[in-house]
Amino acid sequence: MIEVAEVFRRFADDYLSAHDAGKGGASMLPSHRRAITDILACRTEALGGHLWRCDACSAEVYSYHSCKNRSCPKCHTDQTKRWLEARKIEMLPCRYFHVTITVPEELRDVLRANQRDGYALLMKAAAESIIEIARDSRYVGATVGAGRRPAGIDDRVVAHEHERGGGQ
């Protein structure tokens, strides 16, 4: 299976250049640039490592250090799985719907430049719209709950938000 780091090795330079605000590109959060840099370095000689030697046969194995970036699939796959399992016990016994809100292309640069306020307004408007439409008997005919959740493990606002709702 191809790894994210392999994709970054092939395409990251062009992608980062296209998102260099100093060169007229769309801006990118420093944390996103850092994630790419960390994933590229993860478990490579760039981060160093440890030499492990077997006391019985003297066989040696070199183990490179991990980047520990929360966006790194090598470092956080298990943590993400544990987080998802913990969320399952919090879910109400009702049907859930995943709703994707697509931002028009004309607004993407504005949102990227004003992420905290822009996404807060977008999520508020999206939740209000979902609740209003769901109340209509032609659709759900009930009061639903809607909550926003960034597509990460914590509450940081990222460029890929999720709305999740449930109700009967």
C-alpha positions in Angstrom: 0.0 0.0 0.0 1.3 3.5 -0.9 2.0 5.7 2.1 1.2 9.4 2.5 4.9 10.2 2.8 5.5 8.7 -0.6 2.8 10.9 -2.1 4.3 13.9 -0.3 7.8 13.0 -1.6 6.4 13.1 -5.1 4.0 16.1 -5.0 4.8 18.2 -1.9 7.2 20.7 -3.5 4.7 21.6 -6.2 1.8 21.7 -3.8 3.6 23.9 -1.3 4.7 26.3 -4.1 1.1 26.6 -5.3 0.1 27.5 -1.7 2.8 30.0 -1.0 0.9 33.2 -0.3 4.1 35.2 -0.9 4.0 34.0 -4.5 0.3 34.7 -5.0 -0.9 31.3 -4.0 -3.6 30.4 -1.6 -2.5 30.6 2.0 -1.9 27.5 4.0 -1.8 27.3 7.8 1.7 26.8 9.3 0.4 23.7 11.1 -0.4 22.1 7.7 3.1 22.9 6.3 4.5 21.5 9.5 2.5 18.3 9.1 3.8 17.8 5.6 7.4 18.4 6.8 7.0 16.0 9.8 5.4 13.2 7.8 8.2 13.4 5.2 10.8 13.1 8.0 8.9 10.4 10.1 10.9 7.3 10.7 13.8 8.4 8.5 17.4 9.2 9.1 16.3 12.9 9.4 14.9 12.3 12.9 17.7 10.0 14.0 17.0 6.8 15.9 18.3 4.0 18.1 20.5 1.0 17.5 19.0 -2.1 19.2 21.4 -5.0 19.8 20.3 -8.5 20.9 22.1 -9.6 24.1 21.9 -13.3 23.0 23.1 -13.2 19.4 24.4 -9.6 18.9 22.1 -9.0 16.0 21.5 -5.3 15.4 18.5 -3.4 14.2 18.3 0.3 13.7 14.9 2.0 14.6 14.2 5.5 13.3 12.3 8.0 15.5 8.7 9.0 14.8 7.6 12.5 14.1 4.7 12.3 16.6 2.6 14.7 14.5 -1.1 14.2 15.1 -1.7 14.2 11.4 0.9 11.5 10.7 -0.8 8.2 9.8 2.3 6.2 10.9 2.2 7.8 14.4 -1.5 8.2 15.1 -3.5 5.4 13.4 -3.8 3.5 16.7 -4.6 6.7 18.7 -7.3 7.6 16.1 -8.9 4.2 16.3 -9.0 4.4 20.1 -10.6 7.9 19.9 -13.2 6.6 17.4 -14.1 3.7 19.7 -14.4 6.0 22.6 -16.8 8.2 20.6 -19.0 5.2 19.8 -20.1 4.8 23.4 -21.2 8.5 23.5 -23.6 8.1 20.5 -27.3 8.1 21.1 -29.3 5.1 20.0 -30.7 6.8 16.9 -29.9 7.1 13.2 -27.1 9.4 12.3 -26.5 11.2 9.0 -23.3 12.6 7.7 -23.8 15.8 5.9 -21.1 17.4 3.7 -21.2 21.1 3.2 -19.5 22.2 0.0 -18.1 25.7 -0.1 -18.4 27.5 -3.5 -15.0 28.0 -5.1 -15.4 31.8 -5.0 -15.4 31.7 -1.2 -12.6 29.2 -0.6 -9.7 31.8 -0.5 -11.7 34.0 1.8 -12.4 31.1 4.2 -8.8 30.0 4.0 -7.6 33.4 5.0 -10.2 33.8 7.8 -10.6 30.3 9.0 -11.7 30.7 12.6 -14.4 33.3 11.9 -15.3 32.0 8.5 -15.8 28.4 9.5 -17.7 29.4 12.6 -20.2 31.3 10.4 -20.3 28.5 7.9 -21.0 25.8 10.6 -23.6 28.0 12.3 -25.5 28.6 9.0 -25.2 24.9 8.0 -26.5 23.7 11.4 -29.4 26.2 11.2 -30.3 25.1 7.7 -30.1 21.4 8.5 -32.4 21.9 11.6 -34.9 23.9 9.5 -35.1 21.5 6.6 -35.4 18.5 8.9 -38.4 20.0 10.7 -40.2 20.0 7.4 -42.4 16.9 7.2 -41.5 16.4 3.5 -38.0 15.5 4.7 -37.6 14.2 8.3 -40.5 15.9 10.1 -38.7 16.0 13.4 -36.3 18.1 15.5 -32.8 17.0 15.0 -29.6 17.8 16.7 -26.6 19.1 14.8 -23.1 19.5 16.1 -20.0 20.6 14.4 -16.7 18.7 14.7 -13.5 19.5 13.0 -12.1 16.5 11.1 -9.4 16.0 13.7 -9.0 14.5 17.1 -9.3 17.9 18.9 -11.3 21.1 18.4 -8.8 22.9 16.2 -10.5 24.4 13.2 -9.2 22.8 10.0 -10.0 23.2 6.4 -12.2 20.1 6.3 -15.0 20.5 8.8 -17.8 17.9 9.5 -21.4 18.5 10.6 -22.9 15.6 12.2 -26.6 15.3 13.1 -28.9 12.7 14.5 -32.5 12.4 15.4 -35.7 10.6 14.8 
